[in-house]
Amino acid sequence: MNLEELKLFLRIDGEEEDLLIESLKISAEEYLTNAGINKDYSKQLYKLAIKILVTHWYENREVENVGKNASKIAFGLDTIILQLKYIQGDNI
């Protein structure tokens, strides 16, 4: 996934945030790796998980986020991670 694809998803123009977005992308990849998901940009769900994480972290830069927004993000991402693990298990 390239930077432009993430910026399109985030609806960001310009280059001021490029380093931050790239850093968030790398962190999202690490997050999924630590969750037991292999890096696989051929899967649309993997790409969506990266976009969800990057968007969430970009829009919620404060130290702590409590409330229904965090729960919705976590629920959606948890479901995606479970599906990716299930599919990945077939290939092991």
C-alpha positions in Angstrom: 0.0 0.0 0.0 1.5 3.3 -1.0 1.3 6.6 0.7 -1.1 8.1 -1.9 -3.6 5.3 -1.2 -3.6 6.1 2.5 -3.9 9.8 1.9 -6.8 9.2 -0.4 -8.6 7.2 2.3 -7.8 9.9 4.9 -8.8 12.6 2.5 -5.5 14.5 2.9 -4.0 16.7 0.3 -0.5 18.1 0.4 2.7 16.6 1.8 2.9 18.1 5.3 1.7 14.9 7.0 3.5 12.4 4.8 6.1 11.4 7.4 3.4 11.0 10.1 1.2 8.9 7.8 4.2 6.7 6.7 5.1 6.2 10.4 1.5 5.2 11.3 1.5 2.7 8.4 4.6 1.1 9.7 3.2 1.0 13.2 -0.1 -0.6 11.8 1.9 -3.3 10.1 3.8 -4.0 13.3 0.5 -4.1 15.2 -1.0 -6.7 12.9 2.3 -8.7 12.9 2.2 -8.7 16.7 -1.5 -9.8 16.5 -0.3 -12.9 14.5 -1.2 -11.6 11.0 1.3 -12.0 8.2 1.9 -8.9 6.1 -0.1 -9.5 2.9 -1.2 -6.6 0.8 -2.8 -9.0 -1.7 -5.7 -9.3 0.8 -8.3 -6.5 0.8 -9.1 -7.1 4.5 -5.4 -6.7 5.4 -5.4 -3.4 3.5 -8.6 -2.3 5.2 -7.1 -3.2 8.6 -4.1 -0.9 7.9 -6.4 1.9 6.8 -8.6 1.5 9.9 -5.6 1.6 12.2 -3.9 4.5 10.4 -7.1 6.5 10.3 -7.9 5.9 14.0 -4.4 6.8 15.2 -4.3 9.9 12.9 -7.6 11.2 14.1 -7.1 10.3 17.8 -3.7 11.6 18.7 -4.5 12.2 22.4 -3.0 9.9 25.0 -6.3 8.2 26.0 -9.5 7.7 24.0 -12.5 6.5 25.9 -16.0 6.2 24.6 -18.1 4.6 21.9 -15.8 5.6 19.0 -13.0 3.5 20.5 -15.3 0.5 21.0 -16.5 0.7 17.3 -13.0 0.8 16.0 -11.8 -2.1 18.2 -14.8 -4.2 17.3 -14.4 -3.8 13.6 -10.6 -4.4 13.8 -11.0 -7.4 16.0 -13.3 -9.0 13.5 -10.9 -8.3 10.6 -8.0 -9.7 12.6 -9.9 -12.9 13.4 -10.8 -13.4 9.7 -7.3 -12.8 8.6 -6.0 -15.3 11.1 -8.6 -17.8 10.0 -7.6 -17.4 6.3 -3.9 -17.4 7.2 -4.3 -20.7 9.1 -5.4 -22.5 5.9 -2.1 -21.5 4.3 0.2 -22.8 7.0 
